[in-house]
Amino acid sequence: MEDIWLRHMWVLCVSLTVVGNINGLEIIKKDGRYEEDVTFTLNASLEYVLTYPPSSAINPHTVKAYSSDAAATLPILIVVRQAKQVSSWTIPDVVETSHKNKTLYFYNTSKTLCHDDMDAITDSQNSEFSIGPLVLTQTFIVSLSTSSPVNVSITVALQEEKVFFIDRDKNYTVQVSPSQSRHKFFYFDDDASDTIIIGIDSLDDVCLTVSVQDSRCPVRDSNKDIKYEGTYQTVNKKGAITIAKRKYPKGFFLVFVAKPDDYECSQENSAIPMITRASGVMENNITSTITFLVKNSITYTVYVKACFVTMAALTIFGLVFTGVIFVFNRFGTISKQILKPVLVKDYIQPYSDDEINKIILGKDLTVNTFAKYPKRIQQRSFNYLSHTFSIALFYSIPVIQLVVTYQRVVNLTGNQDVCYYNFLCAHPAFVFSDFNHIFSNVGYIFIGIFFILGVLDRQHRIKITKDNGIPVHYGLFLAMGLALTIEGLLSAGYHICPTQSNYQFDTSFMYVMTVLIMVKLYQNRHPDINATAYSTFSVIGGAIFMAVLGILEGSLFIWILSLVGYASLIIILSLKIYYLNFVVYGAKQFYSSYQENGFCRETFAPVRRGRFILVSIANIANFGILFVGLYIYLYNVTDFGTFLLGMLLSNTVLHISFYTLMKIIHREKISMESFIFGFIGLCCWIAAGIFFLDAATLWTVSPAESRTWNQGCIFLGFYDKHDVWHLLSAPALYFTFLYLMYLDDDLCDKPQNEIPVF
């Protein structure tokens, strides 16, 4: 409709030019000169029409117009007619902001016009853009008019855009403002790779939209329509766009548009705002200086090499250490165990009151007290495996469906603000925008499978026993291996399109692994009274639910609710640990002591001081974590999901350290195998942690702010630091699991009535 209206307007203008003066309107026709600034005085009865001679330049032209006394109520109208298109705007240029009823007026404007013969230029497919046999012609007619009854002045110039066609590996600088957008053109020359990267830097704190559009005219270069064409992203200080040659075989326009405020680059525009803050409105004379560089991305050979090296390294790693496990299972510390068939019958009988009181009041408990039913222990252990598999199946399906939908939205709309990629190292492949971050999760999958193979071999080799050593329960280890594999799948799914609303996809099975480790450590010495798979996964489900609430609505109420729930869980678990699962009987014993002795030292004195001290230390540590959580919320240090994961990881490290320390205190040896795996695992964790802390994205802020963290690739030209974290944390978890699996091998031939409970 706008084009039809403008064409009708031009018919009227031409008619008026012929007539010369109708109803008091005087139309003055002038011959325009390129590169010359011309000033005119207009009013409601005086209009100017500038006719420029035909131009054979291959570069397009830019119209610059300025007025210091134009009124916003009766602006100056500028209409530029070309052979194939019409452009129009006003002075002052009216730009709406994100604030209601807030509008900015710009009196200095410019517009780069699309070349009339752009199709012929791109169809020639000449990498040097030589005119050759092409005959290029551009015609321009500029009309200046206003409805203002008083005189207003305007200065106009039509200039050739000297640097319009850009080359690879050259730095270019442009200046833009909300009323002066700019665009350039890039053509894929013969030496260009299949994908190229456009790196964008700005020293100004100005919100920009950068768009890559097809070579066809017109160019969408205004704040209102730039998102209706091509691929685009918001940029604050740094940005990068990876473009595939197959998508733009004839080249593309690179368009820069400045926003009138920073709303679209701030957290205010996020799907889940972390901080409530008002976006600042710019002045109407703001300009931003942008530097950009177009360079080749990686080649197909680099893709293949990186993938092949990764797969080969993981396969060799898995085969070598699976072989080491096979050797340790047959000739390691466990080999001193006398393997003979043992007939084990479980006659499950509830504990009598006398047995419970003996357990509660006993000071030197041994494992045989809580290892009466080996088969039942094994069955309960395998419940963890079945629960892990069921949860993984039903959790993964909607996750994959959702992230694939996200990716399709990105591909269809071109909106690169949907997903939080590291755009400086995001290599597209197939339908995925960031294939390397997906593929780097293959380590979790491979290593999880190899760990399961190691556990199955140990299960085949080390049979169930009744009287010696720590009771075997391989179901938990198999559940750990499966959780590691599923973590790889879910992390890969999350990295298809990382957003503010799906972070829990990446962390859910991290929660599962941390909880399984803690349950496993407690089960070693308390097999009969350990938490069931049902209660364990109910707690994990509650944690994931709170993580979702915290991510979607990270208000103070949610934080307090979560911390109160966690504090309650700490108290309940502390009582169950101290009273060895018989909390009610423990409370009765305490009440009996109170009735007998009253409020005195004997009533409150712990029966098992060592256990009481350790539980107290754990409580102090966890309540310290709660205060850290409040600090994190008040000062916005991190997000709720990361805090919850850090809380679980801290408790896991605390449990492993505690268990290892207690073995040393009780003069138990750390087996050679466990020491080796633990040392290698610690080295892997240190190395992985270094890369994890140096983040290349930050999903808790806006997409534009996240891009300021983006970094280049550092390994094989394909992986960035987060990819390296994936590749290192997978073996770190693998060796941690092996450390736990071999930790008590030194007790394999020791009677259970001599193995202390701690």
Secondary structure, DSSP 4 states (H G I P E B T S, - for coil): -HHHHHHHHHHHHHHHHHH-EETTEEEEEEE--TT--EEEEEBTTEEEEEEEEEE--SS-EEEEEE-SS--SSSPEEEEEE-SS-EEEEEESEEEE-SSTT-EEEESEEEEEPPPTTHHHHHHHT-TT---TT----EEEEEEEEE--SS-EEEEEEEEE-SS-EE-TT-EEEEEEBTTB-EEEEE---TT--SEEEEEEEESS---EEEEEEESSSSP--STTTGGGSSEEEEESSEEEEEEETTT-TT-EEEEEEE-SBSGGGSGGGSSS-SS--PPPBPPTT--EEEEEEEEE---HHHHHHHHHHHHHHHHHHHHHHHHHHHHHHHHSGGGGS------------PPPHHHHHHHHH-SS-BGGGG-S-HHHHHHHHHHHHHHHHHHHHHHHHHHHHHHHHHHHHHHHH-BTTSS---GGG---BTTBS-HHHHHTTHHHHHHHHHHHHHHHHHHHHS---SSBSSPP-HHHHHHHHHHHHHHHHHHHHHHHS--TT-HHHHHHHHHHHHHHHHHHHHHHH-TTTSPPHHHHHHHHHHHHHHHHHHHH---HHHHHHHHHHHHHHHHHHHHHHHTTT-HHHHHHHHHHHHHHH-SSHHHHS-SSHHHHHHHHHHHHHHHHHHHHHHHHHHHT-S-HHHHHHHHHHHHHHHHHHHHHHHHHHTTPPPPHHHHHHHHHHHHHHHHHHHHHHS-S--TTS-HHHHHTT-----BTTTB-HHHHHHHHHHHHHHHHHHHHHHTTGGGTTSBGGGSBP-
